């Protein structure tokens, strides 16, 4: 699964044409004083379609779930969603809604992968300390184990996808949720049409790789008896997210030295090689999903091929 959720603003929309689509059933939101319709909302295959003030059109939802709705009738996104599946999905949405992907401006996008690592997903999630020194929030119950790190332009999200869907597989989800497209400016991704470009999709993978390298992780297989006093102190303190937050504020130079030393010790004494293991699986899965079927691309409508 490379691309999941998107929020699209449709430029120069045919509002009357969208309102007349036979597969959409509309709910209305009216002004209590004037009775004027402020908003129309409809659902279709996991997508939410919104018309505001009878002139603005927005479509949002999971492209991955849309694929599963149309192919198998299931409401889920734990299976693989390849580049070929993505191109088919974009083609189907644009054909059904009579849209040109160039006119579908991306306002938000989530991209990432589901992997089945050799280490239990919950153990990996417990091992996450921070991202670029910024701590993660945590949500945990019998149906969820979710970690999130928030920035102004994006979120880093890591969670147990298998637990979310009560699957027997050990599925870990790692993704970047971009809420301001300035974060992706260097990729050139602006519209739905850009998601048909493998080079641009590949550049998202490079950003994801950078997100991975910025994670700070601990390995709970480390035995204290193997450590000297100095090593024990660094590894003990380093497991506490606020330690890094405070150190970065008070002494940035020392922060980077201690962070480097912490990683060296985790790699030296840990037996699971967590950072490399996660990175290897996520990068490999991204590359696997990026492979495509020539026939799928050939069958796209001409206007989708640019």
C-alpha positions in Angstrom: 0.0 0.0 0.0 1.8 3.1 -1.2 -1.0 5.7 -1.4 -3.9 5.5 1.0 -6.0 8.5 2.0 -6.3 11.6 -0.2 -8.3 14.8 0.0 -8.9 16.4 -3.4 -10.2 19.8 -4.4 -11.7 19.6 -7.9 -10.8 22.6 -10.0 -13.5 24.0 -12.4 -16.0 21.3 -11.2 -19.2 20.4 -13.1 -21.5 20.7 -10.1 -24.7 19.9 -11.9 -23.1 16.8 -13.5 -21.9 15.5 -10.2 -25.3 16.1 -8.5 -27.0 14.0 -11.2 -24.7 11.0 -10.9 -27.1 8.0 -10.3 -24.9 6.2 -7.8 -24.7 9.1 -5.3 -27.3 9.7 -2.6 -27.1 13.2 -1.2 -27.5 14.4 2.4 -28.1 18.2 2.8 -26.9 20.7 5.3 -29.0 23.9 5.3 -28.7 27.4 6.9 -31.1 27.4 9.8 -32.1 31.0 9.1 -32.4 31.2 5.4 -32.9 27.6 4.5 -30.2 27.8 1.8 -28.3 24.6 1.2 -24.8 25.1 2.5 -23.5 21.6 1.7 -24.3 18.4 -0.1 -22.6 15.2 1.1 -22.6 11.7 -0.5 -20.7 8.4 0.1 -19.4 6.0 -2.5 -17.1 3.0 -2.1 -15.3 4.6 0.9 -15.1 8.0 -0.7 -16.8 11.1 0.7 -18.0 13.6 -1.9 -18.8 17.2 -0.7 -20.3 20.1 -2.5 -20.1 23.4 -0.7 -22.2 26.5 -1.5 -23.0 24.8 -4.8 -19.7 25.7 -6.4 -16.8 23.9 -4.6 -16.3 20.2 -4.9 -14.1 18.0 -2.6 -13.5 14.2 -2.8 -11.7 12.4 0.1 -11.1 8.9 1.2 -8.8 5.9 1.0 -7.8 5.0 -2.6 -6.8 1.6 -1.2 -10.2 1.0 0.4 -11.9 2.2 -2.9 -9.9 -0.5 -4.7 -11.0 -3.2 -2.3 -14.6 -2.0 -2.3 -14.7 -2.3 -6.2 -12.7 -5.5 -6.4 -14.0 -7.6 -3.5 -16.7 -5.5 -1.7 -14.6 -5.4 1.4 -14.0 -2.4 3.6 -10.3 -2.8 4.5 -6.7 -1.6 3.6 -4.5 -4.3 5.2 -3.6 -6.1 1.9 -1.2 -5.0 -0.8 -2.1 -2.0 -3.0 0.3 -1.9 -5.9 1.1 0.9 -8.4 -0.9 -1.0 -11.0 -3.9 -1.1 -8.6 -3.4 2.6 -7.9 -3.5 3.6 -11.6 -6.6 1.5 -12.1 -8.3 3.1 -9.1 -7.5 6.6 -10.3 -8.8 5.7 -13.8 -12.0 4.3 -12.3 -12.7 7.3 -10.1 -12.0 9.8 -12.9 -14.2 7.8 -15.3 -17.1 7.4 -12.9 -17.1 11.1 -11.8 -16.1 12.4 -15.2 -13.0 14.1 -13.9 -9.6 15.0 -15.4 -6.9 14.0 -12.8 -5.0 17.2 -13.7 -7.9 19.1 -12.2 -7.9 17.1 -9.0 -5.7 19.1 -6.7 -4.3 17.1 -3.7 -4.7 18.9 -0.4 -3.9 16.0 2.0 -2.3 12.6 1.3 -1.2 9.6 3.3 1.5 7.2 1.9 3.3 4.3 3.4 3.4 0.5 3.6 2.2 -2.5 5.5 4.9 -5.0 6.3 5.1 -8.4 8.0 8.3 -8.1 10.0 10.0 -11.0 11.9 9.6 -9.0 15.1 6.1 -8.7 16.7 4.5 -5.4 15.8 3.7 -4.6 19.4 7.4 -5.1 20.3 8.4 -2.7 17.5 5.9 -0.2 18.7 7.2 -0.4 22.2 10.7 0.2 20.9 9.8 3.6 19.3 11.2 6.5 21.4 11.0 9.5 19.1 11.4 11.0 15.6 14.0 13.7 15.2 13.9 14.1 19.0 10.1 14.6 19.0 8.1 12.1 21.1 5.2 10.0 19.9 1.8 9.9 21.3 0.4 6.5 22.1 -3.1 4.8 22.0 -3.4 1.3 23.2 -6.3 -1.1 23.9 -7.4 -4.6 22.9 -8.2 -3.4 19.3 -5.5 -0.8 18.8 -1.8 0.0 19.2 -1.1 3.3 17.6 1.9 5.7 17.8 1.9 9.1 16.2 4.4 12.0 15.9 2.9 15.4 14.9 4.6 18.2 12.9 3.0 21.3 11.3 3.0 19.9 7.8 2.9 16.1 8.4 2.4 13.3 10.9 4.5 10.1 11.3 2.2 7.2 12.1 3.1 3.7 13.1 0.6 1.1 14.2 -0.4 -2.5 14.5 -2.6 -3.0 11.4 -3.2 -6.7 12.1 -4.6 -5.8 15.5 -6.8 -3.1 14.0 -8.5 -5.6 11.7 -8.2 -8.7 13.9 -5.9 -10.4 11.5 -3.7 -13.4 12.4 -0.8 -11.9 10.4 1.8 -9.7 12.2 1.1 -6.5 10.1 2.9 -3.3 11.0 1.9 0.0 9.2 4.4 2.8 8.8 3.2 6.0 7.0 3.5 9.7 6.5 0.3 11.7 6.7 0.9 15.0 4.9 -1.5 17.8 5.8 0.3 20.6 4.0 1.6 19.8 0.5 4.5 22.2 0.9 6.1 19.2 2.7 6.1 17.4 -0.7 7.1 20.3 -2.8 10.3 18.7 -4.1 8.4 15.6 -5.4 6.4 17.7 -7.8 3.2 16.0 -6.6 0.3 18.4 -6.8 -2.6 16.7 -8.5 -4.1 13.2 -8.9 -2.3 13.0 -12.3 1.0 13.1 -10.6 0.2 9.9 -8.8 0.3 8.1 -12.2 4.0 9.0 -12.5 6.3 6.3 -11.1 9.2 8.6 -10.7 7.1 10.9 -8.4 5.8 8.0 -6.5 9.3 6.8 -6.1 10.3 10.1 -4.6 7.7 9.6 -1.9 9.5 6.4 -1.0 12.7 8.3 -0.6 11.0 10.6 1.9 9.6 7.6 3.8 13.1 6.2 3.9 14.3 9.5 5.5 11.5 9.3 8.0 12.7 5.8 9.0 16.2 6.9 9.5 15.1 9.7 11.8 13.4 7.2 14.2 15.1 6.5 17.5 14.5 3.0 18.7 15.4 0.8 21.7 16.0 -2.9 21.7 14.6 -4.7 24.8 16.8 -7.7 24.2 19.7 -5.7 25.7 21.0 -7.2 28.9 22.1 -4.8 31.7 24.8 -7.2 32.9 26.6 -6.7 29.6 26.9 -3.0 30.1 29.4 -0.8 32.1 28.1 2.0 34.3 28.4 4.7 31.6 26.6 2.6 28.9 23.9 1.6 31.4 23.3 5.3 32.2 23.0 6.4 28.5 20.7 3.5 27.6 18.5 4.0 30.7 18.1 7.7 30.1 17.7 7.3 26.4 14.6 5.3 26.7 12.8 8.3 28.2 11.4 10.6 25.4 11.5 13.7 27.6 15.2 13.2 28.2 15.9 13.9 24.5 13.4 16.7 24.3 15.0 18.5 27.2 18.6 17.8 26.0 17.9 19.1 22.6 16.6 22.4 24.0 19.4 22.9 26.6 22.4 21.6 24.7 21.9 20.8 20.9 25.5 19.8 20.4 25.5 17.3 23.2 22.1 16.0 22.1 23.5 14.9 18.7 26.5 13.3 20.3 24.4 11.4 22.9 21.9 10.3 20.2 24.7 8.9 18.1 26.2 7.1 21.1 22.8 5.7 22.1 22.3 4.3 18.6 25.7 2.7 18.6 25.0 1.0 21.9 21.6 -0.3 20.8 23.2 -1.7 17.7 26.1 -3.2 19.7 24.1 -4.9 22.5 20.7 -5.4 20.9 20.1 -8.8 19.4 17.2 -7.9 17.0 18.9 -5.2 14.8 15.5 -3.4 14.9 16.4 -0.3 12.9 17.9 -2.2 10.0 15.2 -4.9 10.0 12.3 -2.4 9.8 14.1 -0.3 7.1 14.9 -3.3 5.0 11.4 -4.6 5.1 9.7 -1.2 4.4 12.1 -0.3 1.6 11.7 -3.7 0.0 7.9 -3.6 0.2 7.8 -0.1 -1.3 9.9 -1.3 -4.2 7.8 -4.4 -4.7 4.6 -2.3 -4.8 6.1 0.1 -7.3 6.4 -2.7 -9.9 3.7 -2.4 -12.5 1.8 -4.3 -15.2 2.3 -2.8 -18.6 -1.2 -3.9 -19.6 -2.8 -1.9 -16.8 -1.1 1.3 -17.9 -2.0 0.6 -21.6 -5.7 0.3 -20.6 -5.9 3.7 -19.0 -8.0 6.2 -20.9 -6.0 8.4 -23.1 -6.6 11.6 -21.1 -5.1 9.9 -18.0 -1.8 9.2 -19.9 -1.0 12.9 -20.2 
